[in-house]
């Protein structure tokens, strides 16, 4: 039994002690520092054990025994009180709820020659012996306690034994358990023995009386595993009423024979009254054995003997496993209130109550239930509801008691006592109360609770409570995010939220470009804004609530032009006078190239173009810088070449205000060729060809004829076309960005990458035996592209870097800016890059690149490697098995690359062999 349950039992200890304390108070405490078994037994100097107190106690004395200490030693009670002044043994107030007297092979509590003794709440426990014994004792009450024996008790050793010279013994509201023998046994000659409102549990044999005069069982609950539950034999007399008898739940009996739950032999039958009981037999037994005849049911007993006129059996009900009555059970309000020995309270000391949902079939006022437990009013307070759903400082919170009242009791005049958990209380006549908390609980909490009492002060149900934290009212909180639909160039689409406890009174959005704030209070949660120029802008939401509190949220909006892929068209060739006079570009000269309105590029609305720029017939090693017309020439290069070689490179460049771009040649004379691959527009339009950049997390090699990746292995033939299926596939792809490499050619030639009809332009020029690469932007047809080879037999490699998709991110072209030069120490130490690890270069924050940029467009140049090598640029993770720039020993060669930005705002550049200087020029970024 738990201390809480025992506490309920002990709460009614005074019920059996109708006599006032007229004698001396003696004290026992086995943990007190000043205890002594030879002392006076005072409060200041208590006895250590019960035995000396029992020996010292005389009529009218009360022995107070301290609880919750070690178990007390076995005791023999021989005290003699009188009818008007009994000797009392009780649990000392304030010392807990359980006093345990324990023996192993010795009886724990023995009443020997005792008279007029009342013992309450003192538990008796024994291992293999009887726990509680009465010998030649009269007028003894033992109540509200637990009696138990252990697993090793012999089958013939009872937990409670009354000898034949004892009389007037009352065992009330006790819990008695026995694992071996019977729970209770009274011997021939015992008289006037009462067991009422007890819980009895036994493994083998229950309550037995042999030749006992006046034994009365009233309102007990008896659970057995094997053997008879109640057995009155040898000419015993008395009554068995209001008792529930049931098999012990979940344990089977291995004994043979056919036990009965109630057995009365022929010598006792004429002197025993049996009625108002409820019997569920063992699986192998019967309900009754009366005068030597077995009766399987109460109906059979009634017919055969006239006994048990009001008994219930398994044909009338199923007794719950606990033996306790439940709502609408026939056990409720059906007992005999006048049964000998019946108490006005149940096992817990609770008074009898009438269940209004059940018809009264018992005697008296009809409020008595069968068994040891009375079904109490199921009214309860199961908890508390609160509104609002959380408790806030300064905000009234209403708490409502969750009341369950199946009996529909009248609650007129009921009082609801609320405890709000912060020291404040309120007692009201309604089921709800409102409270305003004045401070937050921080990391702690409060537990608001409520108790409900009737007008007469009777407590109803239980106390309900909840555990809550008290915080400041939430918010205001602003939420903001912005992106760009490629179909709406330079237009930010922003979603915003405004949350908090108090209503929003002001909500404004500023877009970071100097435009007037937009008031969005009470509007939808979405708006757009078109910027005058591409770039990265800080958008801010300013929020105010009705309590005067404010909040802001900021986000970066990256807006730019949308990409339009075109079929390659040649708009510049100084060899033939296309787009410029028919003559080479001299040293230090600038060629102005008109791009708006040329090669399918619109005459307006274009911010940048993507060109494949190629040198031819150079007379000296040099480089070309491509930049917007009308702006200062940047310290960067787009095309590096040597005399006598042809070197293409893809370039993305902003268009000058007059529709021109400039191409600067540093040294010697050179013919320049430029083929349009696409352009960026700031004119809104619909259609699948308007797109944004969608970089891959890492490049993917989709073609390598050297090992059969993508197509059967082997060099492609002159004049052949190779079809490549792109992986990963993208249903929204408008164009693909690939690094194309030619290597090991048997003769010089060009490679043209396309989709649909083959154009007359080229993307990559190669010489016999040379390894050369170039970035290509090409339309995609059904997830495929084509590579045409004009020259000798050659191996081709294609590494997919990115897509332009209808749902991609905006691209922002920048003024070409050199952010890495290992020759001068720009962006990295001034030393060549070796092959022993990647070079990490910061790009976030460089030339306006935002911290959360997805990718950067970089012109990557390798300068004078000590041996043939290749460069690979990437973001996070390990070095991909692809490359961007292939270099011969001593060669200087640029290549455009789309490089994902790592989580640390950096890109990484790996060198395969030897050492090489590396340059990197920023041409734009994707937000």
N, C-alpha and C positions, 0 to 999 in steps of 0.2 A: 504494500500500500504506500502511496506517495505521502509525503508530509502534508500536502494540501488536503488530501482526503481525510487523513487522520485528524487534521486540524478541524475539519467539519464535525467529526465525531466528538472531539473533545469540547467543541463549543457548547455542547449540551450536557456536560458532565454534572452540572448542578441539578439536573432533572431527577436523579436518583437520590440526591442528598437533601431531603426535606428538612433536615435538622440543622439548626444553627450551630456554629462552632461555639461549644460551651467549655471546651477544655484547653489543653496546652497545644501550641503549634510547635511541631518538631520538624527539623529540616535535614535533608540528605543531599549531598553533592559530592560525587566521587572525583571531581576535578578541582574542587576548591582547595586553595593552598593551605587553609587552616583546618581542613576536615580531620576528624579523629573519631574512632569508634568507641572511645572511652569518655568523650566529652559530653557537654550538656545537650547537643543537638539543636543549638540555637541558630539563628540566621547568621551570626558572626562566626560561630564555631560549629558547623554542621557535622552530622555523622558522615562517614565515608560510604558506608553500605546501608542497606535497608534493614538488615537483621537487627542491629542494636536499636534502631528506632522502633521496630516492631516489638522488641522486648520491653522497651520503655513506655510504649503507648498504653494508656488506660482509657476508660470510658470517656467519650467526648473529645478525645484528642484527634488532631489532624496531622498526618505526616505528609509534608510537601517534598516531593522528590524532583531534583533537577534533571532536565532532559538534555539530549544531544551530546552527552559525554560517552565514555566507554560503557560497555554493558555492565550491568550490576550482577553480583554473585547471586546464586540461588538463595532463596529465603524461605523460612518456615514461619507462618503467621499463626500465633497462638493467642492473639490479643482478644480481650473480652470487653465488649461494650454492653450497652443496654439498648432497649427499644427506643428510649428517648435520647440516648447519648451514645450512638455507635462510634466505633473507631474508623477513621477514614484515611485512605491512602490515595493521594491525587498527584497529578503533575504540577510542579511549581509554576506559577504564572510567570511569563516572560522568559522561560528557560527552554523554549522550543516545544515540540509537540510529541516527541517519542521517548518514552522510558522503556528500556529493554532489560528484562531479567533473563539471563541465559544460562543453561546447563548443557553439557554434552551427553553424559551418561547419567545425569542426575536431574531430578524434577526441578524445574525452574522456580515455581511458586507452589508451596504446599500450605494449605489451611489445615491445621491440626489442633483440634480442641478449641478452635476459635468460635466466638459468638458475636453476633451483631457487628459485622465488619462490612464496610463499603469500599471497594477498590475500583478506581476508574482510570482508564488510560494507561495502565501498567501492563506492558506486553510480556508474554511468557513464551520462551523458545527453548526447545531441547533437541539434541541430536538424535539419540536413539531411545530416550526415555520419555515418560509422560511429562508434558509441559506444565499442566495445571492439575493439582490433586486436592481433593477434599476428604479429610479423614476426621470422623467424629466432630464435625463442625455444624453449627446451626446458624440460620439467619445471615447468610453470606450473599452479598451482591457483588458480582464481577461484571463490569460493563465497559463498553466503548474501548475495546482493546483488541489486540491480535494475539492468537494462540497458534503456535506452529511447531510441528516436529519435522525432522529431516528425512532424507531418503533412506537412512539406515534403521528407521524404527521398525520393530518386529510387527508382524501381522496381528499379534494379540496385545499390542501395547497401544492404548488409546491416547489421543492428545489431551483429553480431559477425563479424569476419573473421579467418580463420587462413590465412596464406600457405603456400606449398608448402615452405618451408624450416623450418617449425615442427613440433615433435613433442611427444608426452607432455603434452598440454594437457587439463586436467580442468575442466569447468564443472558444478558440483554445487549443488543446492538454490538455484538462481537463478530470478528472475522476469525474463523477457525479453519486451519488447513492441516491435513495429515497425509503423509505419503505412504505409510505402511499399514497401520491398523485402523480401527474405527476412530471417528472424530471424537465421539463422546460415549462414555459407558458408565451407567449407574448400576450398582450391585443390589442384590436382594436386601430389602430392609430399608433402603433409602426412601425418603418421603418428601413430597411437595417440592419437586424439582421443576423449574421453569426455564425454557429456552425460547426467547422471543426476539423477533427482528434481527436474527443472526444470519450471517453469510457463512455457509459451511461448504467446504470443498474437500473431497477425499479421493484417494486412489483406490481404497479397498475398505468398504464398510463405513457407514455413516453414523447415525445416532442410534445407540442401542440402550435398552433398559431391561433389566432382568429383575422381576419381582419387586418393582418400584411402585410405591403407592403415590398416586397424584403427580404423575409426570405430565407436563403440559407443554406442547409445542404450538407456538402461535406466530404466524407471519415470518417464518424462516424461509430462506432459499438454500436448498441443498443440492449440490452437484456431486455426482459420483461417477467413478470409472467402472468399478466392479463391485459386486456384492450388493446387499440390501442398503437402501438409503436410510430408511427408518425401520427399526425393529423393536417391537414391544413384546416381551415374552415373560414366561415364568409367573404368570398371574399379575402382571403390571396393570395399573389403572391410570386413567387420565384422558387426555384429548390430543388430537392432531388436527389443527385447523389453520386455514389461511396460508398454508405452506406450499411453496413451489418446489417440486422435485423434478430433476432433469439430469440427463447424462452429461458428463464432463465433455465439453466440446473438443473435437479433434483428436481424442485419444481412444483407442480401441481396447476392449477387455479380452485378455487371453484366458481368463478363468473358464472352467467348464461349469455346467449346471445352468439353472434358470433362475437368476435372482429376481426379487420383486422390489419395487421402489418403496412400498409400504407393506411391512409384514407385521401381523398381529396374530399370535398363536391362539390355540383354542382356550388356554387357561386365562388369557387376557381379554379375549374378544368381548365377553359380556360386560367388561368394565371400562371399555375404551370408546370414546366418541371420535368419529372421523368424518369431517365435512369441510366444505369450502376450500378444498385443496386443488392444485393443478399438477397433473402428473404426466410426464413424458418418459416412457420406459427406456431402458437400455435396449440396444439392438437385439440382444439375446434374452431379454427378460420380459416380465409382465408388469402391469401396473400394481397389482395387489396380490398378496397371499393372506387370506383371512381365514383363521381357524383351520388351516391346513388345506384350503381350497384356493387354487389360483384363479384370479379374475383378470382377464386381459384389458378390460376397460372399466371406466367408472360406471357405465350403464350396466355392465354385467355385475359389478359389486352391488349396485343399488338394487337390482332385481333379486340377487341371491341373498342379501343380508339386510337391506334397508339402510345401510350406511352410505355415506358419500352422496347424499341427496343433491348437493349443489357442487359436486366435484366437476372439474374439467380434465379432459385428457387429450391425447393426440388427435382425436376425432373432432375436438372443439377448437383447438388452437395449435399454433406452433410457437413454443416458447423461444424468445430470442436467445442467442448464445450466452448473453450476460445474465439471463434470467430476470432482467429488469423489464418492467412493463413499458410498452410503447403506445403511442396514441391509437385509440380505437381497439386496443387489445382487450379480450374478455377478462384479463387480470384486473382491469381498472374498475374501481367502484363496485366490486362484487364480493368483498370479504365480509366476514361476520365480526362486526364491531364489538360484540359481546363475548368473543371467544376467550376462554380462560387464559390469562397471562398476556393478552394483547395490549400493546402500548398505544398511547395517543400520538406517538411520534414514530417515524420509521428509522431505519438503520443509521441515517445521517442526522437524526434528531430533528428532522423536519416535521411539522404538523401535517395531519391528514387534510387533503383538499379535495373538493368535489370537481370532477371533470365535466364541464357543461356539454361536451360533445359525446358523452357516453351515458347511456341509461343506467340509473342506479339499480343494481340487483342484489346488493348486500343488505345487511341489517343496519339498524341504527339510522344515522343520517346519510348512509350510503356513500360516504367519502373514503372508506378504507379500501386499499388495494391489496391483492394477495401477494405474498412474498415479503422480502425484507425491505423493498424499496417502494416508495410512494411516487407515482408520476406527478411531478411538480408542474405548476403552471408553466407552459412553454414560452410564455412571454420573455423576450430577451431583447437586449440592445446589442446588435451584432457589429456595430461600427458607427462611423460618422461620415456623412457626406459633406462636402464643402464646395462653396461657390464664391469666387471663381475657383478654378481647378487647382490653383496654387496660391500660397499666402505671400502677400507683398507688404512691405513696410508702408504705412500710411493709407492703405486701401482696405476698406471694411470687408471682412470675410464672414460669411454666414455658414455656421455649422448646423447640420440637421442630424438628429439621432435617427439611425436606421432601426426602426422598431418592428418586431415581429410579434403579433398578438393573436394567435390562432383561436384562443378562447373568447376573443372579443370582450375582454374584461372592460368594465367601465373605468376610464381614466380621468373621470371628473375630479378635479382638485389635485391631480398628479403634479409633482414638481420635478423639473429637469435641472439637475445640477451640472453645469458645464465647467470644466477646468481647461483653460486655453493653453496650458503648458508653459506660460511665461510668468506665472504668479497671479494672473488675473482669473477670477471666477465669476460666474453668474448663475443664479438660480431663478428659473422662469417657469411659467405655467404652460409654455408651448414647447414643441419638440425641436425648436430651433432658437439659436441665439447668434447675435452678430458681435464681432470683436475686431478691433483695429490694432495690429501689432505696431510697436514704436521703434523696434530695432531688429536688424537682421541677425540670424543665428550663425552666420559664417559657415564654418565646417561642421557645426553642431546641428541640433534639431530640437523640436518641441513635440510633445505628445498630447494633443487635445483629447479630452476624454469626457464622457457623460455618464451620469448615473440617474436612474429614474426611480422615484419613490411614490407610492400612493399617498393619498391625503393623510392616512393614519400613520405614515412613516415606514410602512412595509416596503422593503427593497424589491424592485421588480427586475427580473432578468439578471444580466451581468453588465459589467462596465465595458463599453466599447471605446476604442481609441484608435488613432492613426498617428503615424510618424511623419512629420513634415519639416521641411526647412523653410525659414522665412527669409526672403531676399528682397532686394530693391525691385520695384516694378521693371520688367524687362524693356529694353529698347530705350529710345528708338534705335532701330538698326536699319541701315541702308544697304542694299545689295545691288551691284551693278556689274554687268558684263557686256562687252562690245565685240562684234566681229564684222566681217564684210562678206556679202554675197558677191561673187564674181560678176554677176549680171548688173551690179550697181557700182561701177568704179568710183573710188574716192568717197564712198558712202558707208558710214558706220551704222550698223544696226545694233541698237543697245536695248537690252532687257534690264529692268530695274524693279526692285521691291522696296517696300516701306513697311516695316513691322514694328510692333511695340505694344505696350499695354494701353497707352493713351492714344487718342486719335491724332492723325497727322494733320497739322495745320499749314505746313509749307513744305513743298518738295520741288526743288529746282535742279536742273541739269546744266552744267557748263561744259563745253566741248574742247576747251584748251586752245582754240584758234582765234580768240578775241571776239567771237560772235556773242550776241546777247544771250543771257541765260534763258532757258526754256522752263516755264512753270508747268509741272505735270501733276500737281496735287489733284487727287480724285480722278485722274485720267487712267487710261489703260496702262499696262505694264510694259509697253514697247514703243520705241520711237526711233527715227532715223535722222541722220545729219550728213550732209554732203560737204566735204572740205574742198577748199580751193586748190590745194596741191596735195600730192601724195606725201606720206610721212607717218611718223608715230606721234600721237597726241595723247595728253592726259585728260581723261573725261572724269568729271567730279559730280557727285550727287550730294546736295545739301538738304538736310532733313530737319524739321522742327516739329515737336508734338505739342499737345495742348497744355502740358505741364512745363513748357518752356525749355525742355531738354533738346539738344541738337546731336546730330550724327552726320558723318560724311563717309562716302565710299569713293574710291578712285580706281580707275583701271586704265590701261593703255589701249588705245584704239590704233591699230595699224591699218592704214588705208592706202590704196595704190591703184594703179591702172590695172585693167584686166588684159590678159594675154589673148591675142588672136593669132592662131597658127595659120601660116600660108604655105602654099607650094613654093619651093625655092625658085626665086627669080633673080637674075643678074641685073644689078643696077649700076655697077661700076666695073669697068675694064679699061685701064689706060692703054692697053695694047691695041684696042680697036676704037677708042674714043667713046666708049659707053659711059655716060654720066660725067665725063670730064674730058679735057683735050687729049688727043692721042699722042701722049709723050710720057716718059717715066717721071716720077716724082723725085726731084733732086734732093741733095743733102740739106737738112734744116728747113725744108719746105713743107707747107701745109696745103693739102688738097681739100677744098670745100665741096662736100657732096650733098646734093639736095636729095632728101629721102621722103619728105611729104609729097604725096602724089605720084611717087615712083614705085614700080614693081608691085602694084596692087596695094600700096600703103595709102590710106585716105589722106586727103589734103589738109585735114584738120582733126583735132581731138586726139592726136597721137603724142604720147609723152616720151616713148623710148622705142628703139628698134633692136632686133636681134639680127646680126649680120655675120655671115661666114666670110672672114677677111683672109685673102691669100696673097703672098708675095710671089713675084716672078722676075727672073732675069736680074737679080740684084747684083750690083757691081762690088759691093762690100758688105761685110757683116753689119747689121743695123737692127733697129727696132722701130715699130710703128705704135704711136699712141692715138687712140680714137676717143674723141671727147665732144661735148656739145659745142656747136658753133656759138661764138659770142662770149665764151667763158675762157678763163685762163687755162693754159695747158697744164694738166696735173703731172706730178712727178711719178708717173706710172707708165707701164707699157702693156700693150695687148698682143703684139706680134713680134717675136724675135726670130731672126733668120741669119743665115750665112750666105755669102756670095755663091751663086750658082745652084742654090737649092730652092725648092718650092715648099712653103710651110704655111698651111692654113690654120686658122684659129677662130673659134666662135667668140663674138663680142656682143654684149648688150650695152647700149649706150643711150643716154638721154638725148633727145632732139633739141637743138637750139631754138630760140624763139622765132627764128625766121624759117624754120623747117630744114635746116642744114645740120650736118655733123662734120667735124674736121678730122682729117687723118694726117698726122705729123710723121715724117720720115727723118730719122736722125742722121744717117750716113749714106754716102754713095747714091747711086740712082737705082730706082726699083719701080717696076710696074705693080700696081695694086688692083686687086679684084675683090668685089664685094657682092655676095648673094644674100638676098633677104630671106630669113627663115620665119619671121613673124614680127609682130609689133604689139606694144602695149597701148591701150586706148583708155581715155577717161570719159568716153561717151557711153551712157547706159544703153544697153540693147539686150535682147533675148537671143537664145540660140546656143546650140551645143559648142560653138567655136569660141565662145567667150569663157575664159577659165582663169583659175588661180593655181599657184604652185602647191604641189603635194609631194614633198621630198620623202624618200624612203629612209627608214632608220639606218640602213646600211646598203651599199650598192649590191646588186644581184647580177651575177654573170649569166646572161641568157644565151650567149653564143661563144663557142670556142672550137673552131674547126680542127685545132691541133689534137684535141682529145675527144671529139664527138659530142660536146655539150650543145644541145639545141638542135643539131643536125648531125648526119653521119660524118665521121671524121675524114680529114683529108683536105688539102688545099682546094680552094675554089678555082674554077677554070676561067680563062679570059672570056669576057663577054657574057658571063653567067650572072644569074640573079639568085640570091639566097633569101628564103623567107624565114623569118624568126618570129616565134610565138613568145610574147613578153610574159614574164613571170616576176612578180605576182600580176594577175589579171586585174584590170580596173574597168568596170562598166562605164564609169563617168570620165574616162581619160579622153582628152582632146588631142594631146600631144605627149610624146615621150622624150625625155632628156637622157641621152646615152653617151658614154664614152666609147668611141669606135677606134679600134687599133688594127693596123695592117702590119704584118711581120713576115719576113722570109720570102718576099716576092722574087720570082725569077726574072721579072722585068719591071720597069716603071709603069705606074698606072694611077688611076683615080678610083675612089669609091663614092658612090652616090646612094644616100639613104633616103627612102621615100615611102609613100603610101599612095596607091592608085596608079596614075600614069607617071612614068619616069620623066623627071625634068632634065633639062640640058645642062644643069649646073652640077657641081661636085661638092662633097663635104670633106674629102680627105685625099691628099696627094702623097704617093709613096714612090720610092726609088728601089731598085733591085737590092735585096738584102737588108733594106732599112726596116727598123721598127719605129712606127710613128702613130700617134693617136690624136684625136680631136673630139671635142664635145659637139654633139649634134642634137638639134631640136627638130623632131619630125612628126607629122601627123600620124595618127594610129588608125588603122582600119580593122575593125573586128578583133582587136587585141594583137594585131600582127603588124610587122614592118618588113621592108625589103631592102637588101643591100646589093647594088649592082657593082661588079668589078670590071674595069675597062682594060686592065693591063695583063701581066702574065699570071701564072699560078701563084696564089698568095693565101696565107692563113689570115682569117678575120676573127676578131674578138669584139663582143658587144657587152658592155657593162651598164645596166639600167641604174640611173641615179635618182630619177624623179619623174613625176607626171605633172602635166598641166591638166587639171580636172575642173569640171563644172562646179565642184564644191570646194576647191582648193583655197589656200590662203592668199591674201593680196601680196603682190610683189612691189617693193619700193626700190626703183633704180636710184643709185647714188652717183655723185661725182667720183670717178675712179680715184681711189685713195690707197696708197701703199701702206700697209700695216705690218708687213714682215719683209725684212731684208737681212739675211744672215751675214752679208758682206759688211754692213755698216752697224749692226747691232740694233736695228729697228725691230721691235717686237720680240727679240730673242737675242741671246749672246752672239757676239760678232765672231762666229766660227762656223765652218761648214757642218752640215748635218751628216752624222755617221749612220751606220747601219745597225747600231746597237740599241735602238729604241726610238719611239716616236717623239716628235717635237710638239709640245703643247703650246698653243698660241691663243691668247685672249681676243675674242671678237666682240663680245657683248660690251657696249659702251664705246666702241670704236666707230668713228664717223657716223654717229647717230644710230647705230644698231641697238635696238632695245634689249633689255635684259632677258625677255622671254621670246626672242626671235627663234623661229623654227630652223631656219637654214640661211646660209649666206651664199651669194654668187661671187666666186673668186677667180681671178685670173692667176693661175698657179704657174710659176716659172722655175725650171731647174737650170742651174748655171754651172757649166764646166765640171761634170762629175769625173772622178778619177777613173771610173770604169763604167761600162754599160750598166744602166740601172733603170728603175722606175720609181715614181713617187705615188703614194696613196694618201688621200686626204679623207678623214672621217670624223665622226663625232665622239660618241661614247663606245665603250666595249673594247673588244680585241680587234687587232688589225685585220680588215677584210682581205680575202684572197682575190682582190681585184686591184687595178691601178688606174691612175688618171693621166700620168705623163710618162712617156717612154723616152729615154735619153741614151744616146751613144756617148762614148767617152769623149769629154771635151766639148760636147754639144750644149748649146743654150736653146731651150725650147719652152714656150708657154702653152698652156691648155686651160680652157675655161672649165670650172667644176662647180656643181651644186653640192654644198657640203652641209650636212646636218650639224646643228650647234649642240654641243653636249650640255648636260644638266649644270655644269660648272661655268657655262658661258664661253667655252673654249672649243676650238677645233684641234685635230691632231694630224700631223703629217709624218708619214713613215717613208724611209728610204731603204730600198732593197739591198744595194751593194755599194761598197766604197764610200766616198764622201762627196757631197754636193752642196753648193750654195742654193738657197731657196728664197724666192721672192713671192709675195702674195699681194695682189691688188684687189680691193673690194669694189664690186660693181653694183651691188644691191643686196637686199635681204628680204626674207619672207617672214611675215608676222604670224 
